[in-house]
């Protein structure tokens, strides 16, 4: 097994992308009221989780300690 670490430049880029994603998310979800947003996001999560194994790179979750 090999360990990979993110660089300082990578961390900064990640922060920049997070800010942009938050702006896009707010704009996209703006037409929905808070309850609709919650339902919509829960449904998206359910779809993503139920189709995870079909992905070319399925998410592997570490066991909780």
Buried (B, 14 or more C-beta within 10 A) or exposed (E): EEEEEEEEEEEEEEEEEEEEEEEEEEEEBEEEEEEEBEEEEEEEEEEEEEEEEEEEEEEEEEEEE
